[in-house]
C-alpha cells in the first residue's frame, strides 16, 4: 500500500509539474525579430561650372614638390568629375535616429594620412568616440592641428609627427560639422573631419555615397560640402529595402 501511494503521489506531482510548465510557456512573451536595416545610396552632383582650383606651390618643401612634379596638385575645395559627380561630401542622418542606432560607434579605425604634403582623405567622417589614427607617409615632418569650435566639447590640439614616427591615435568626444585641420609647417595643407552620430557616407570620385545599416524609419538626411554648404532631404527606409537619395549643389 505504501509503495502504491508513493507511485500515486509521484504521478500527481509529475502531472502538476507538467501543468505548471505548460502555463509558464503559454505566458511567455513572444518577441518579434528586430526589423532588418537597409542601406541608403545616392549621388551628389554639381550644377554649373566647378570653380577654378588654385595650383599649390610646394617649392618650399622639395620632398613633396618632387612627388607632384609630373602632376601638379590643386586645392580641393570643390572636386567635381567630368560627369558632375561631387567628391568629399559627407551625408549623414541629422534627425530621426534614436537609442542604439544613434549612439552606436563604428568599429572601424580610419586613417588620416599625410602623403605628398596633402591630407588623405581630404574629408573624413567619424562618430563621436570613434578612434582614428594619423600617419605620416612623407620623408619630412608634419604637424597635425585640428581646430574645433572654441569653447566646445572637442578640444584643439597640435602634435608634431616626424617622418617614420608612430601613428597618432585620437578620438572626438562630440558631434561637430566640421573640424578644420591644418599643418603649421605646410600652410597649404587643409582638410576636414566631420563628426556625426549614427551611420554616414562620404561621396567618392563619381559623387556616389552609401550609408549602411540604417534601421527602418523616417529620417532627415543632411549633405555637407566644405564651401557649398548643406542640403537636407526627408527619406523613409523600409525594412530590408535599400533607399535612394540624390543631392545637387549649385556652383558658386
C-alpha positions in Angstrom: 0.0 0.0 0.0 2.8 2.4 0.9 4.5 1.7 -2.4 1.3 2.2 -4.4 0.6 5.5 -2.5 4.2 6.7 -3.3 3.7 6.0 -7.0 0.3 7.8 -7.0 2.0 10.8 -5.3 4.8 10.8 -7.8 2.3 10.7 -10.7 0.3 13.6 -9.2 3.5 15.6 -8.7 4.6 15.0 -12.3 1.2 16.0 -13.7 1.2 19.2 -11.6 4.8 20.0 -12.8 3.7 19.5 -16.4 0.8 21.8 -16.0 2.9 24.5 -14.4 5.5 24.2 -17.3 2.7 24.5 -19.9 1.2 27.5 -18.1 4.6 29.3 -17.9 5.4 28.7 -21.5 2.0 29.9 -22.6 2.6 33.2 -20.7 5.9 33.9 -22.2 6.0 36.9 -24.5 7.0 36.0 -28.0 9.4 38.7 -29.1 9.4 39.6 -32.8 12.8 39.6 -34.5 14.1 43.1 -35.0 13.4 44.6 -38.4 16.4 44.3 -40.6 18.2 47.5 -41.5 18.9 48.6 -45.0 21.2 51.0 -46.9 20.8 54.4 -48.4 22.6 55.1 -51.6 22.8 58.2 -53.8 24.8 60.5 -56.0 25.9 64.1 -55.3 26.0 66.3 -58.4 27.4 69.8 -59.1 25.2 72.0 -61.2 27.2 74.6 -63.2 30.9 75.1 -63.7 33.2 74.0 -61.0 35.2 76.9 -59.5 38.8 77.1 -60.5 41.0 75.2 -58.1 44.2 77.1 -57.3 47.5 75.4 -58.0 49.5 74.6 -54.9 53.1 75.8 -54.7 55.1 73.3 -52.8 58.5 74.7 -53.7 59.3 75.4 -50.0 59.2 71.6 -49.4 61.3 70.0 -52.1 60.5 66.4 -51.0 56.8 67.0 -51.6 57.3 69.1 -54.7 59.2 66.2 -56.3 56.3 63.9 -55.7 53.9 66.1 -57.7 56.4 67.2 -60.4 54.6 65.3 -63.2 51.1 66.1 -62.0 50.9 69.4 -60.0 48.2 69.4 -57.4 45.5 72.0 -56.8 43.3 72.9 -53.9 40.4 70.6 -53.1 37.6 73.0 -52.0 35.3 71.7 -54.7 36.2 68.5 -56.6 33.9 67.5 -59.4 34.4 64.8 -62.1 33.6 65.1 -65.8 30.1 63.8 -65.2 29.4 66.4 -62.5 29.8 64.0 -59.6 30.9 65.9 -56.5 33.5 64.3 -54.2 34.1 64.7 -50.5 30.5 65.4 -49.5 29.5 63.9 -46.1 25.9 62.6 -46.0 24.5 61.7 -42.5 21.2 61.3 -40.7 20.6 64.5 -38.8 17.1 63.7 -37.5 15.2 60.5 -36.7 17.7 58.3 -35.1 17.3 57.1 -31.5 18.6 54.7 -29.0 21.4 52.4 -30.0 21.2 53.3 -33.7 22.0 56.9 -32.8 24.7 56.2 -30.2 26.5 53.2 -31.9 30.2 53.9 -32.6 31.6 52.5 -35.8 34.2 49.7 -35.1 36.5 50.7 -37.9 39.6 52.8 -37.2 40.1 55.1 -40.2 43.5 56.6 -41.1 44.2 60.2 -41.8 47.5 60.1 -43.8 49.9 62.9 -44.7 51.3 62.0 -48.1 52.8 64.3 -50.7 52.1 67.1 -48.3 48.4 66.5 -48.6 45.8 65.1 -46.3 44.4 61.8 -47.5 41.5 61.7 -47.4 40.7 65.4 -47.7 37.4 64.9 -45.8 36.9 62.1 -43.3 33.7 61.1 -41.5 33.7 59.9 -37.9 31.4 59.0 -34.9 32.0 60.6 -31.5 34.4 58.3 -29.6 35.5 56.5 -32.7 39.2 56.0 -32.8 41.2 57.2 -35.8 44.9 57.4 -36.4 47.1 60.0 -38.1 50.1 58.7 -40.1 53.0 60.4 -41.9 54.0 58.7 -45.2 56.3 61.6 -46.2 60.1 61.9 -45.8 59.6 65.2 -43.9 58.0 66.2 -40.7 54.4 67.4 -40.3 52.2 68.6 -37.5 48.5 67.7 -37.2 46.5 70.7 -36.0 42.7 70.2 -35.8 40.7 73.3 -34.8 37.3 72.5 -33.3 34.9 75.3 -32.4 36.4 77.3 -29.5 34.8 76.6 -26.2 33.1 73.4 -27.4 33.3 69.9 -26.1 36.0 69.0 -28.6 39.5 70.3 -27.8 42.0 71.8 -30.2 45.4 70.0 -30.3 48.6 70.3 -32.2 51.1 67.5 -32.4 54.4 67.1 -34.4 54.9 63.9 -36.3 58.4 63.4 -37.8 58.9 61.1 -40.8 58.7 57.4 -39.7 57.0 58.3 -36.3 54.3 56.0 -34.9 50.7 56.8 -35.7 48.9 59.3 -33.5 45.7 57.8 -32.1 42.8 60.0 -31.1 39.0 60.5 -30.8 36.5 63.3 -30.8 34.1 63.5 -27.9 31.0 65.1 -29.5 29.4 65.7 -32.9 30.8 68.6 -34.9 30.3 69.6 -38.5 33.1 70.3 -39.3 36.6 70.4 -37.7 39.1 72.1 -39.9 42.6 70.5 -39.9 45.8 72.3 -40.9 49.6 71.9 -40.8 51.6 74.8 -39.4 54.7 73.6 -41.2 53.0 73.5 -44.6 50.3 76.2 -44.8 48.7 74.8 -48.0 47.6 71.6 -46.2 43.9 71.7 -45.4 41.3 69.1 -44.6 38.1 68.4 -42.6 36.9 65.8 -40.0 33.2 65.6 -39.8 31.9 64.1 -36.6 28.3 62.9 -36.6 26.1 60.4 -34.7 24.9 57.3 -36.4 25.8 55.9 -39.8 27.2 58.2 -42.6 28.7 58.1 -46.0 31.3 60.2 -47.9 30.9 60.7 -51.7 33.7 59.2 -53.9 35.2 60.4 -57.2 31.9 59.8 -59.0 29.8 61.5 -56.4 28.4 58.3 -55.2 27.8 57.6 -51.5 26.4 54.7 -49.4 25.1 54.7 -45.8 24.9 51.2 -44.4 22.8 49.6 -41.5 20.0 52.1 -41.3 17.1 50.9 -39.2 13.6 51.2 -40.7 12.1 54.6 -40.2 11.7 58.2 -41.4 14.7 60.4 -41.3 16.2 63.8 -42.4 19.4 63.4 -44.4 22.0 66.2 -44.4 24.7 66.6 -47.1 27.6 68.8 -46.1 30.2 70.3 -48.5 33.0 72.5 -47.2 32.3 75.5 -49.4 28.9 74.9 -50.9 27.2 74.5 -47.5 24.5 71.9 -46.6 21.3 70.5 -48.0 18.6 68.4 -46.3 16.2 65.8 -47.6 13.4 63.7 -46.0 13.7 59.9 -46.6 11.9 56.8 -45.4 13.7 53.5 -45.1 11.7 50.3 -45.2 12.9 47.0 -43.6 15.3 45.2 -45.9 14.7 47.6 -48.8 17.5 50.0 -50.0 16.5 53.6 -50.2 17.8 56.3 -52.6 18.6 60.0 -52.1 20.3 62.3 -54.5 21.6 65.8 -53.9 22.5 68.6 -56.3 24.7 71.6 -55.3 24.8 74.7 -57.4 28.3 76.0 -58.2 29.2 79.4 -56.7 
